[in-house]
Amino acid sequence: MSAAHRIQSIDSDPDMMHLNAVRCSRWYVVMTKPLAEVAAKVNLQNQGYDVYFPQLVRKRIFKGKWRNCISALFPRYVFVQLDINRQSLAPIRSTKGVSCVLRFGHDYAVMPEEVIKGILAKADPATGLHHLKSRRNINPGDEVRLVRGMFDGLMGLFERELGEDRVSVLLGILGRQVTLTFPVAEIELP
């Protein structure tokens, strides 16, 4: 049997055609221009591409108050699923909001389906948004130990979080109670 005949018989077999179609559908990593993830997503969807733009809810201070804000889980990146037998990567590169299709050498960056499914599985089923979980379960008033830096070994009282990576701690220094700010990595529960 010739190679051409084997290829033709595989292509005419419905089961093999389904396997080929599954293999040809891949998630490509697309880098957007700064703060243009939403524009890139909309413009790519308008061209018929399937786009996944994972987003995150995080707390930020806005006008002196903590508010929930939605931002990119992976800033400047979206994922585009396309069937290379039916769609081309070429229009993606010139889409408004897109900087480039990510490459490693000559090969386009492809995100495994399992990774995309894993990211989707961790999203809130009702909203599709991701929520950061606190690495520590520390409540206001809990005693904490400072580790690292000039206050290494001192004990204090946890007051509050100041964003994602800083905390406020009440320390007794020279007979006075002083509130100081530390990186989250510099405190631990005793």
Backbone as a printed PyTorch tensor [residue, N CA C, xyz], in Angstrom:
tensor([[[  0.8560,  -1.1720,   0.0000],
         [  0.0000,   0.0000,   0.0000],
         [  0.9010,   1.2340,   0.0000]],

        [[  0.6510,   2.1700,  -0.8890],
         [  1.4840,   3.3610,  -1.0090],
         [  1.1550,   4.3470,   0.1130]],

        [[  2.1020,   5.2690,   0.3750],
         [  1.9060,   6.2780,   1.4230],
         [  0.7200,   7.1700,   1.0850]],

        [[  0.5480,   7.5190,  -0.1880],
         [ -0.5780,   8.3660,  -0.5940],
         [ -1.8990,   7.6630,  -0.3270]],

        [[ -1.9580,   6.3460,  -0.5770],
         [ -3.1880,   5.5920,  -0.3330],
         [ -3.4980,   5.5250,   1.1610]],

        [[ -2.4330,   5.3430,   2.0030],
         [ -2.6550,   5.3050,   3.4560],
         [ -3.1860,   6.6380,   3.9520]],

        [[ -2.6370,   7.7430,   3.4870],
         [ -3.1050,   9.0690,   3.8950],
         [ -4.5380,   9.2730,   3.4620]],

        [[ -4.8600,   8.8820,   2.2330],
         [ -6.2250,   9.0540,   1.7310],
         [ -7.2010,   8.2130,   2.5470]],

        [[ -6.8280,   6.9720,   2.9140],
         [ -7.7500,   6.1370,   3.6720],
         [ -7.9480,   6.6810,   5.0870]],

        [[ -6.9090,   7.2760,   5.6810],
         [ -7.0620,   7.8830,   7.0000],
         [ -7.9930,   9.0800,   6.9180]],

        [[ -7.8140,   9.9230,   5.8870],
         [ -8.6420,  11.1090,   5.7490],
         [-10.0940,  10.7740,   5.4420]],

        [[-10.3610,   9.6270,   4.8030],
         [-11.7410,   9.2910,   4.4740],
         [-12.4380,   8.5410,   5.6080]],

        [[-11.6930,   8.0710,   6.6010],
         [-12.2640,   7.3670,   7.7470],
         [-12.8400,   8.4000,   8.7250]],

        [[-14.1700,   8.3900,   9.0000],
         [-14.7850,   9.3980,   9.8780],
         [-14.1700,   9.4420,  11.2700]],

        [[-13.8160,   8.2870,  11.8440],
         [-13.2220,   8.2850,  13.1790],
         [-11.8660,   8.9770,  13.1710]],

        [[-11.0670,   8.7080,  12.1780],
         [ -9.7480,   9.3250,  12.0850],
         [ -9.8690,  10.8140,  11.7820]],

        [[-10.8570,  11.1960,  10.9810],
         [-11.0600,  12.6120,  10.6920],
         [-11.3910,  13.3560,  11.9830]],

        [[-12.2200,  12.7370,  12.8670],
         [-12.5620,  13.3630,  14.1420],
         [-11.3110,  13.5470,  14.9970]],

        [[-10.4470,  12.5210,  15.0400],
         [ -9.2040,  12.6330,  15.8010],
         [ -8.3180,  13.7340,  15.2420]],

        [[ -8.2340,  13.8290,  13.9250],
         [ -7.4370,  14.8960,  13.3140],
         [ -7.9990,  16.2630,  13.6710]],

        [[ -9.3300,  16.4070,  13.6710],
         [ -9.9560,  17.6900,  13.9980],
         [ -9.6740,  18.0620,  15.4370]],

        [[ -9.7090,  17.0810,  16.3430],
         [ -9.4230,  17.3520,  17.7460],
         [ -7.9720,  17.7970,  17.9080]],

        [[ -7.0550,  17.0990,  17.2430],
         [ -5.6420,  17.4400,  17.3470],
         [ -5.3320,  18.8150,  16.7620]],

        [[ -6.0850,  19.2560,  15.7840],
         [ -5.7980,  20.5190,  15.1030],
         [ -6.3430,  21.7230,  15.8630]],

        [[ -7.2090,  21.5060,  16.8110],
         [ -7.7480,  22.5920,  17.6120],
         [ -6.8230,  22.8180,  18.7960]],

        [[ -6.1950,  23.9980,  18.8470],
         [ -5.2160,  24.2940,  19.8880],
         [ -5.4500,  25.6810,  20.4620]],

        [[ -4.9610,  25.8680,  21.6880],
         [ -5.0110,  27.1720,  22.3400],
         [ -3.6610,  27.8540,  22.1540]],

        [[ -3.6670,  28.9980,  21.4870],
         [ -2.4510,  29.7670,  21.2580],
         [ -2.4030,  30.9320,  22.2450]],

        [[ -1.1940,  31.2940,  22.6460],
         [ -0.9950,  32.3860,  23.5950],
         [ -0.7770,  33.6670,  22.8030]],

        [[ -1.6470,  34.6460,  23.0550],
         [ -1.5810,  35.9210,  22.3380],
         [ -1.2260,  37.0270,  23.3210]],

        [[ -0.1670,  37.7600,  23.0180],
         [  0.2340,  38.8940,  23.8440],
         [ -0.4700,  40.1420,  23.3230]],

        [[ -1.0810,  40.8770,  24.2500],
         [ -1.8000,  42.0950,  23.8590],
         [ -0.9340,  43.3230,  24.1150]],

        [[ -1.3920,  44.4290,  23.6290],
         [ -0.7520,  45.6910,  23.9640],
         [ -1.1160,  46.0160,  25.4180]],

        [[ -0.3440,  46.8840,  26.0870],
         [ -0.6250,  47.1780,  27.4980],
         [ -2.0730,  47.6440,  27.7180]],

        [[ -2.7300,  47.0260,  28.6780],
         [ -4.1140,  47.3360,  29.0750],
         [ -5.1140,  47.1850,  27.9270]],

        [[ -4.8140,  46.3360,  26.9580],
         [ -5.6890,  46.1710,  25.7960],
         [ -6.2630,  44.7630,  25.6900]],

        [[ -6.2870,  44.0260,  26.8040],
         [ -6.7900,  42.6600,  26.7530],
         [ -8.2470,  42.5940,  26.3030]],

        [[ -9.0880,  43.4760,  26.8360],
         [-10.5120,  43.4550,  26.4910],
         [-10.7130,  43.8220,  25.0230]],

        [[-10.0070,  44.8400,  24.5530],
         [-10.1240,  45.2430,  23.1530],
         [ -9.6720,  44.1130,  22.2340]],

        [[ -8.5740,  43.4680,  22.5770],
         [ -8.0810,  42.3540,  21.7620],
         [ -9.0970,  41.2150,  21.7590]],

        [[ -9.6530,  40.9080,  22.9240],
         [-10.6460,  39.8260,  23.0200],
         [-11.8480,  40.1130,  22.1210]],

        [[-12.3940,  41.3120,  22.2270],
         [-13.5750,  41.6760,  21.4350],
         [-13.2630,  41.6320,  19.9440]],

        [[-12.1310,  42.1960,  19.5500],
         [-11.7700,  42.2240,  18.1290],
         [-11.4960,  40.8240,  17.5810]],

        [[-10.8950,  39.9640,  18.3770],
         [-10.6600,  38.5860,  17.9410],
         [-11.9780,  37.8140,  17.8270]],

        [[-12.8740,  38.0210,  18.7890],
         [-14.1820,  37.3550,  18.7310],
         [-14.9760,  37.8310,  17.5200]],

        [[-14.8590,  39.1130,  17.1800],
         [-15.5460,  39.6390,  15.9970],
         [-15.0410,  38.9890,  14.7090]],

        [[-13.8340,  38.4440,  14.7360],
         [-13.2760,  37.7530,  13.5710],
         [-13.5820,  36.2590,  13.5870]],

        [[-14.3190,  35.7970,  14.6050],
         [-14.7270,  34.3960,  14.6600],
         [-13.8230,  33.4890,  15.4650]],

        [[-12.8900,  34.0530,  16.2090],
         [-12.0050,  33.2320,  17.0360],
         [-12.6410,  32.9870,  18.4010]],

        [[-12.3520,  31.8170,  18.9910],
         [-12.7330,  31.5280,  20.3710],
         [-11.6210,  32.0710,  21.2540]],

        [[-11.9920,  32.9510,  22.1920],
         [-10.9980,  33.6260,  23.0240],
         [-11.3230,  33.3810,  24.4940]],

        [[-10.2990,  33.0850,  25.2760],
         [-10.4550,  32.9660,  26.7260],
         [ -9.5540,  34.0030,  27.3730]],

        [[-10.1850,  34.8920,  28.1280],
         [ -9.4850,  35.9490,  28.8390],
         [ -9.8050,  35.8050,  30.3290]],

        [[ -8.9790,  35.0470,  31.0790],
         [ -9.2600,  34.8540,  32.5010],
         [ -9.0650,  36.1510,  33.2850]],

        [[-10.0330,  36.4330,  34.1590],
         [ -9.9870,  37.6640,  34.9390],
         [-10.0480,  37.3630,  36.4290]],

        [[ -9.5790,  38.3200,  37.2140],
         [ -9.3880,  38.1660,  38.6380],
         [-10.0760,  39.3070,  39.3770]],

        [[-10.7060,  38.9810,  40.5020],
         [-11.2630,  40.0110,  41.3840],
         [-10.2180,  40.2570,  42.4630]],

        [[ -9.8220,  41.5120,  42.6290],
         [ -8.8680,  41.8490,  43.6920],
         [ -9.2900,  43.1390,  44.3560]],

        [[ -8.8970,  43.2790,  45.5960],
         [ -9.2400,  44.4840,  46.3580],
         [ -8.1740,  45.5430,  46.1160]],

        [[ -8.6490,  46.7660,  45.9020],
         [ -7.7630,  47.9140,  45.7110],
         [ -8.3570,  49.1070,  46.4350]],

        [[ -7.4880,  50.0160,  46.8100],
         [ -7.9770,  51.2520,  47.4270],
         [ -8.3130,  52.2330,  46.3140]],

        [[ -9.5390,  52.7260,  46.3290],
         [ -9.9960,  53.7040,  45.3440],
         [-10.7050,  54.8140,  46.1000]],

        [[-10.1690,  56.0210,  46.0170],
         [-10.7090,  57.1750,  46.7370],
         [-10.8280,  56.8880,  48.2300]],

        [[ -9.7720,  56.2560,  48.7740],
         [ -9.6990,  56.0090,  50.2030],
         [-10.5030,  54.8340,  50.7220]],

        [[-11.1740,  54.0920,  49.8500],
         [-11.9830,  52.9500,  50.2870],
         [-11.5640,  51.7030,  49.5260]],

        [[-11.6540,  50.5480,  50.2030],
         [-11.3580,  49.2750,  49.5540],
         [-12.5050,  48.9070,  48.6460]],

        [[-12.1960,  48.5780,  47.4130],
         [-13.2080,  48.1750,  46.4430],
         [-12.7130,  46.9480,  45.6860]],

        [[-13.6730,  46.1370,  45.2390],
         [-13.3330,  45.0070,  44.3800],
         [-13.1630,  45.5090,  42.9600]],

        [[-12.0510,  45.1820,  42.3560],
         [-11.7710,  45.5640,  40.9710],
         [-11.4940,  44.2960,  40.1740]],

        [[-11.8420,  44.3360,  38.9110],
         [-11.5830,  43.2030,  38.0230],
         [-10.3690,  43.5380,  37.1750]],

        [[ -9.4140,  42.6030,  37.1510],
         [ -8.2160,  42.7960,  36.3380],
         [ -7.8480,  41.4720,  35.6800]],

        [[ -6.8630,  41.5120,  34.8230],
         [ -6.4260,  40.3150,  34.0990],
         [ -5.7140,  39.3560,  35.0440]],

        [[ -6.0340,  38.0810,  34.9610],
         [ -5.3140,  37.0690,  35.7300],
         [ -3.8800,  36.9650,  35.2060]],

        [[ -3.7220,  37.0580,  33.8930],
         [ -2.4100,  37.0770,  33.2490],
         [ -2.3170,  38.3730,  32.4450]],

        [[ -1.8490,  39.4600,  33.0750],
         [ -1.8130,  40.7450,  32.3670],
         [ -1.0980,  40.6480,  31.0220]],

        [[ -1.7490,  41.2150,  30.0000],
         [ -1.2780,  41.2850,  28.6100],
         [ -1.3830,  39.9860,  27.8400]],

        [[ -2.0990,  38.9720,  28.3760],
         [ -2.2300,  37.7120,  27.6470],
         [ -3.6870,  37.2630,  27.5600]],

        [[ -4.0470,  36.7520,  26.3940],
         [ -5.3190,  36.0640,  26.1810],
         [ -4.9950,  34.7630,  25.4490]],

        [[ -5.9340,  33.8380,  25.4690],
         [ -5.7370,  32.5510,  24.8090],
         [ -6.7500,  32.4290,  23.6770]],

        [[ -6.2680,  32.0420,  22.5100],
         [ -7.1250,  31.9270,  21.3330],
         [ -7.1180,  30.4720,  20.8750]],

        [[ -8.3220,  29.8970,  20.7800],
         [ -8.4390,  28.5250,  20.3000],
         [ -8.8010,  28.5780,  18.8290]],

        [[ -8.0280,  27.8600,  18.0410],
         [ -8.3800,  27.8120,  16.6250],
         [ -8.0150,  26.4640,  16.0420]],

        [[ -8.7330,  26.1440,  15.0020],
         [ -8.5030,  24.9170,  14.2570],
         [ -7.6150,  25.3040,  13.0830]],

        [[ -6.3820,  24.8160,  13.0940],
         [ -5.4440,  25.2380,  12.0540],
         [ -5.8410,  24.7740,  10.6570]],

        [[ -6.7980,  23.8400,  10.5550],
         [ -7.2990,  23.4270,   9.2440],
         [ -8.3350,  24.4070,   8.6950]],

        [[ -8.9650,  25.1780,   9.5920],
         [-10.0280,  26.0910,   9.1550],
         [ -9.6710,  27.5650,   9.3220]],

        [[ -8.7850,  27.8760,  10.2540],
         [ -8.4820,  29.2650,  10.5690],
         [ -6.9750,  29.5070,  10.4790]],

        [[ -6.6310,  30.7580,  10.2570],
         [ -5.2250,  31.1370,  10.1370],
         [ -4.8230,  32.0150,  11.3200]],

        [[ -3.5560,  31.9250,  11.6870],
         [ -3.0110,  32.8080,  12.7230],
         [ -2.6930,  34.1990,  12.1790]],

        [[ -2.5590,  34.3180,  10.8830],
         [ -2.1270,  35.5820,  10.2690],
         [ -2.9960,  36.7760,  10.6670]],

        [[ -4.3390,  36.6950,  10.6180],
         [ -5.1390,  37.8700,  10.9870],
         [ -4.9980,  38.2720,  12.4520]],

        [[ -4.6270,  37.3350,  13.3080],
         [ -4.4910,  37.6400,  14.7350],
         [ -3.4030,  38.6820,  14.9420]],

        [[ -2.3090,  38.5500,  14.2300],
         [ -1.1590,  39.4410,  14.4220],
         [ -1.4850,  40.8990,  14.1250]],

        [[ -2.4480,  41.1440,  13.2370],
         [ -2.7760,  42.5290,  12.8860],
         [ -4.0870,  42.9960,  13.5170]],

        [[ -4.5770,  42.2660,  14.4800],
         [ -5.8210,  42.6370,  15.1560],
         [ -5.5610,  43.7780,  16.1290]],

        [[ -6.4740,  44.7220,  16.1710],
         [ -6.3530,  45.8680,  17.0720],
         [ -6.3130,  45.3660,  18.5160]],

        [[ -5.3200,  45.8210,  19.2680],
         [ -5.1450,  45.4120,  20.6540],
         [ -4.1320,  44.2970,  20.8310]],

        [[ -3.7800,  43.6100,  19.7470],
         [ -2.8310,  42.4950,  19.8090],
         [ -1.4250,  43.0050,  19.5140]],

        [[ -0.4760,  42.5540,  20.3310],
         [  0.9230,  42.8750,  20.0900],
         [  1.5510,  41.7950,  19.2050]],

        [[  1.3650,  40.5170,  19.5910],
         [  1.9160,  39.4160,  18.8050],
         [  1.3330,  38.0880,  19.2800]],

        [[  1.5400,  37.0550,  18.4770],
         [  1.2550,  35.6930,  18.9060],
         [  2.5790,  35.1940,  19.4740]],

        [[  2.5580,  34.7450,  20.7130],
         [  3.7770,  34.3590,  21.4040],
         [  4.4610,  33.1870,  20.7060]],

        [[  5.7870,  33.2830,  20.5950],
         [  6.5840,  32.2280,  19.9580],
         [  7.7610,  31.8630,  20.8410]],

        [[  8.2000,  30.6360,  20.6820],
         [  9.4480,  30.1750,  21.2530],
         [ 10.2770,  29.7100,  20.0630]],

        [[ 11.1820,  30.5610,  19.6390],
         [ 11.9380,  30.2900,  18.4150],
         [ 11.0120,  30.4220,  17.2220]],

        [[ 10.9200,  29.3650,  16.4250],
         [ 10.0480,  29.3890,  15.2490],
         [  8.6550,  28.8450,  15.5460]],

        [[  8.4630,  28.2650,  16.7350],
         [  7.1910,  27.6160,  17.0700],
         [  6.3010,  28.5490,  17.8860]],

        [[  5.0130,  28.5550,  17.5390],
         [  4.0470,  29.3210,  18.3090],
         [  3.8280,  28.6590,  19.6610]],

        [[  3.6220,  29.4780,  20.6920],
         [  3.3570,  28.9570,  22.0360],
         [  1.9450,  28.3930,  22.0690]],

        [[  1.8340,  27.1310,  22.4330],
         [  0.5420,  26.4570,  22.5030],
         [  0.3030,  26.0770,  23.9590]],

        [[ -0.8620,  26.4540,  24.4810],
         [ -1.2280,  26.1180,  25.8440],
         [ -1.9780,  24.7880,  25.8270]],

        [[ -1.5300,  23.7980,  26.5900],
         [ -2.2280,  22.5090,  26.6050],
         [ -3.6800,  22.6590,  27.0680]],

        [[ -4.5440,  21.8870,  26.4650],
         [ -5.9730,  21.9110,  26.7900],
         [ -6.2040,  21.6770,  28.2860]],

        [[ -5.4080,  20.7980,  28.9030],
         [ -5.5660,  20.4860,  30.3210],
         [ -5.3130,  21.7100,  31.1850]],

        [[ -4.3680,  22.5520,  30.7960],
         [ -4.0660,  23.7640,  31.5560],
         [ -5.2440,  24.7380,  31.4690]],

        [[ -5.7820,  24.9210,  30.2730],
         [ -6.9430,  25.8090,  30.1060],
         [ -8.1130,  25.2830,  30.9280]],

        [[ -8.3540,  23.9740,  30.8770],
         [ -9.4460,  23.3850,  31.6730],
         [ -9.2000,  23.5830,  33.1630]],

        [[ -7.9490,  23.4820,  33.5920],
         [ -7.6060,  23.7020,  34.9970],
         [ -7.8690,  25.1320,  35.4330]],

        [[ -7.5340,  26.0850,  34.5750],
         [ -7.8000,  27.5020,  34.8840],
         [ -9.3020,  27.7350,  34.9530]],

        [[-10.0390,  27.1940,  33.9840],
         [-11.5020,  27.3320,  33.9810],
         [-12.1220,  26.6950,  35.2230]],

        [[-11.5980,  25.5560,  35.6610],
         [-12.1540,  24.8480,  36.8210],
         [-11.9930,  25.6530,  38.1040]],

        [[-10.9720,  26.4920,  38.1800],
         [-10.7370,  27.2690,  39.3980],
         [-11.5050,  28.5880,  39.4190]],

        [[-12.1840,  28.9100,  38.3320],
         [-12.9680,  30.1450,  38.2690],
         [-14.2980,  29.9520,  38.9880]],

        [[-14.8610,  31.0450,  39.4520],
         [-16.1860,  31.0190,  40.0760],
         [-17.1920,  30.5920,  39.0130]],

        [[-17.9700,  29.5230,  39.2470],
         [-18.8840,  29.0350,  38.2180],
         [-19.9660,  30.0490,  37.8370]],

        [[-20.3590,  30.9020,  38.7640],
         [-21.4250,  31.8750,  38.4780],
         [-20.9270,  33.0520,  37.6500]],

        [[-19.7260,  33.5420,  37.9540],
         [-19.2360,  34.7540,  37.2860],
         [-18.1180,  34.4930,  36.2840]],

        [[-17.4180,  33.3680,  36.4360],
         [-16.2650,  33.0930,  35.5850],
         [-15.0130,  33.8150,  36.0370]],

        [[-15.0950,  34.5300,  37.1620],
         [-13.9600,  35.2890,  37.6720],
         [-13.1660,  34.4560,  38.6760]],

        [[-11.8940,  34.7730,  38.8050],
         [-11.0250,  34.1010,  39.7700],
         [-10.9080,  34.9650,  41.0200]],

        [[-10.7420,  34.3250,  42.1710],
         [-10.5620,  35.0240,  43.4400],
         [ -9.2740,  34.5310,  44.0800]],

        [[ -8.4640,  35.4740,  44.5460],
         [ -7.2430,  35.0890,  45.2360],
         [ -7.6040,  34.6150,  46.6260]],

        [[ -6.9910,  33.5400,  47.0340],
         [ -7.1880,  33.0470,  48.3910],
         [ -6.0150,  33.5240,  49.2260]],

        [[ -6.3230,  33.9450,  50.4300],
         [ -5.2800,  34.4120,  51.3290],
         [ -4.3310,  33.2660,  51.6540]],

        [[ -3.0460,  33.5460,  51.6110],
         [ -2.0580,  32.5260,  51.9260],
         [ -2.0230,  32.2380,  53.4170]],

        [[ -2.4050,  33.2000,  54.2070],
         [ -2.3830,  33.0440,  55.6470],
         [ -3.7930,  33.2680,  56.1800]],

        [[ -4.0870,  32.6150,  57.2720],
         [ -5.3780,  32.8150,  57.9100],
         [ -5.1400,  33.6250,  59.1830]],

        [[ -4.8170,  34.9010,  59.0190],
         [ -4.5160,  35.7850,  60.1420],
         [ -5.6420,  36.8070,  60.2480]],

        [[ -6.1280,  36.9770,  61.4420],
         [ -7.2180,  37.9200,  61.6890],
         [ -6.7120,  39.1040,  62.4950]],

        [[ -7.3710,  40.2580,  62.3880],
         [ -6.9770,  41.4100,  63.1970],
         [ -6.9500,  41.0440,  64.6810]],

        [[ -5.8640,  41.4580,  65.3630],
         [ -5.6990,  41.1480,  66.7820],
         [ -4.8680,  39.9140,  67.0490]],

        [[ -4.6070,  39.0860,  66.0090],
         [ -3.7770,  37.8870,  66.1880],
         [ -2.3300,  38.2970,  66.4260]],

        [[ -1.6590,  37.5390,  67.3030],
         [ -0.2540,  37.7920,  67.5640],
         [  0.5740,  37.2190,  66.4200]],

        [[  1.5340,  37.9950,  65.9250],
         [  2.4000,  37.5570,  64.8360],
         [  3.8530,  37.7760,  65.2290]],

        [[  4.7280,  37.0000,  64.6120],
         [  6.1680,  37.1500,  64.8100],
         [  6.7470,  37.7160,  63.5150]],

        [[  7.6230,  38.6960,  63.6750],
         [  8.3080,  39.2530,  62.5130],
         [  9.5300,  38.4000,  62.2120]],

        [[  9.7060,  38.0860,  60.9670],
         [ 10.8620,  37.3100,  60.5320],
         [ 11.5720,  38.1230,  59.4570]],

        [[ 12.8670,  38.1410,  59.5120],
         [ 13.7160,  38.8940,  58.5840],
         [ 13.7720,  40.3740,  58.9690]],

        [[ 14.7650,  41.0150,  58.4700],
         [ 14.8980,  42.4540,  58.6490],
         [ 15.3060,  42.8550,  60.0510]],

        [[ 15.2810,  44.1470,  60.3200],
         [ 15.7660,  44.6750,  61.5980],
         [ 14.8440,  44.3540,  62.7750]],

        [[ 13.5870,  43.9360,  62.5060],
         [ 12.6540,  43.5970,  63.5840],
         [ 12.5340,  42.0780,  63.7700]],

        [[ 13.4430,  41.3270,  63.1730],
         [ 13.4120,  39.8620,  63.2330],
         [ 13.2860,  39.3840,  64.6750]],

        [[ 12.2720,  38.5450,  64.9190],
         [ 12.0610,  37.9640,  66.2430],
         [ 11.0850,  38.7210,  67.1180]],

        [[ 10.7640,  39.9790,  66.8060],
         [  9.8080,  40.7430,  67.6090],
         [  8.3950,  40.2220,  67.4020]],

        [[  7.5840,  40.3470,  68.4510],
         [  6.1770,  39.9590,  68.3930],
         [  5.3380,  41.2220,  68.3000]],

        [[  4.2260,  41.1220,  67.5840],
         [  3.3110,  42.2450,  67.4520],
         [  1.9040,  41.7520,  67.2280]],

        [[  0.9710,  42.6870,  67.0650],
         [ -0.4230,  42.3430,  66.7900],
         [ -0.7660,  42.7230,  65.3630]],

        [[ -1.3130,  41.7500,  64.6340],
         [ -1.7310,  41.9860,  63.2520],
         [ -2.9140,  42.9510,  63.2720]],

        [[ -2.8390,  44.0280,  62.4690],
         [ -3.9450,  44.9800,  62.3870],
         [ -4.8020,  44.7410,  61.1550]],

        [[ -4.1730,  44.7800,  59.9600],
         [ -4.9430,  44.6110,  58.7300],
         [ -4.0320,  44.4210,  57.5290]],

        [[ -4.6500,  43.9530,  56.4320],
         [ -3.9270,  43.8420,  55.1690],
         [ -3.9260,  45.1930,  54.4840]],

        [[ -2.8530,  45.4920,  53.8040],
         [ -2.7340,  46.7290,  53.0330],
         [ -2.4700,  46.3430,  51.5840]],

        [[ -3.4610,  45.8140,  50.9380],
         [ -3.2820,  45.3140,  49.5800],
         [ -2.9230,  43.8520,  49.6280]],

        [[ -2.3070,  43.3670,  48.5560],
         [ -2.0140,  41.9440,  48.4400],
         [ -0.7070,  41.5340,  49.0830]],

        [[  0.2380,  42.4680,  49.2360],
         [  1.5520,  42.0490,  49.6900],
         [  2.0890,  42.8070,  50.8970]],

        [[  1.2580,  43.6250,  51.5440],
         [  1.7210,  44.3850,  52.7070],
         [  0.6830,  44.2680,  53.8240]],

        [[  1.1820,  44.3660,  55.0750],
         [  0.3040,  44.2880,  56.2420],
         [  0.7070,  45.3540,  57.2530]],

        [[ -0.2390,  45.6780,  58.1010],
         [ -0.0150,  46.6270,  59.1830],
         [  0.0590,  45.8380,  60.4820]],

        [[  1.1320,  46.1020,  61.2810],
         [  1.3530,  45.3880,  62.5420],
         [  1.6040,  46.4090,  63.6480]],

        [[  0.9590,  46.1800,  64.7910],
         [  1.1290,  47.0330,  65.9710],
         [  2.2550,  46.4380,  66.8120]],

        [[  3.3150,  47.2460,  67.0490],
         [  4.4710,  46.7990,  67.8220],
         [  4.6420,  47.6500,  69.0680]],

        [[  5.1340,  47.0350,  70.1180],
         [  5.5160,  47.7770,  71.3190],
         [  7.0000,  48.0740,  71.2510]],

        [[  7.3480,  49.3340,  70.9850],
         [  8.7510,  49.7240,  70.8430],
         [  9.0380,  50.8680,  71.8090]],

        [[ 10.0350,  50.6930,  72.6760],
         [ 10.4470,  51.7140,  73.6500],
         [  9.2680,  52.2310,  74.4750]],

        [[  8.4260,  51.3180,  74.9120],
         [  7.3020,  51.6800,  75.7750],
         [  6.1340,  52.3360,  75.0550]],

        [[  6.1720,  52.3750,  73.7380],
         [  5.0600,  52.9700,  72.9600],
         [  4.5050,  51.9350,  71.9970]],

        [[  3.2310,  52.0820,  71.6550],
         [  2.6010,  51.2400,  70.6330],
         [  2.7310,  51.9670,  69.2910]],

        [[  3.3830,  51.3220,  68.3490],
         [  3.6400,  51.9220,  67.0430],
         [  3.1140,  50.9880,  65.9550]],

        [[  2.3860,  51.5590,  65.0000],
         [  1.9110,  50.7880,  63.8590],
         [  2.9150,  50.9260,  62.7230]],

        [[  3.4010,  49.7640,  62.2250],
         [  4.3530,  49.7550,  61.1290],
         [  3.8440,  48.8490,  60.0040]],

        [[  4.3440,  49.0870,  58.8130],
         [  3.9560,  48.3050,  57.6400],
         [  5.0870,  47.3650,  57.2580]],

        [[  4.6990,  46.0980,  56.9310],
         [  5.6790,  45.0860,  56.5640],
         [  5.1930,  44.3010,  55.3460]],

        [[  6.1360,  43.7390,  54.5900],
         [  5.7170,  42.7870,  53.5480],
         [  5.0910,  41.5500,  54.2030]],

        [[  4.1030,  40.9710,  53.5540],
         [  3.4300,  39.7930,  54.0870],
         [  4.4240,  38.6750,  54.3770]],

        [[  5.4550,  38.5500,  53.5600],
         [  6.4420,  37.4840,  53.7240],
         [  7.2430,  37.6300,  54.9970]],

        [[  7.1980,  38.7840,  55.6610],
         [  8.0120,  39.0120,  56.8660],
         [  7.2550,  38.7540,  58.1510]],

        [[  6.0200,  38.2230,  58.0790],
         [  5.2960,  37.8930,  59.3070],
         [  4.8750,  36.4230,  59.2720]],

        [[  4.7230,  35.8700,  60.4720],
         [  4.2140,  34.5100,  60.5760],
         [  3.5040,  34.3570,  61.9170]],

        [[  2.6230,  33.3760,  61.9820],
         [  1.9700,  33.0700,  63.2360],
         [  2.9680,  32.3440,  64.1330]],

        [[  2.9850,  32.6460,  65.4480],
         [  3.9370,  31.9870,  66.3360],
         [  3.6460,  30.5050,  66.5110]]])
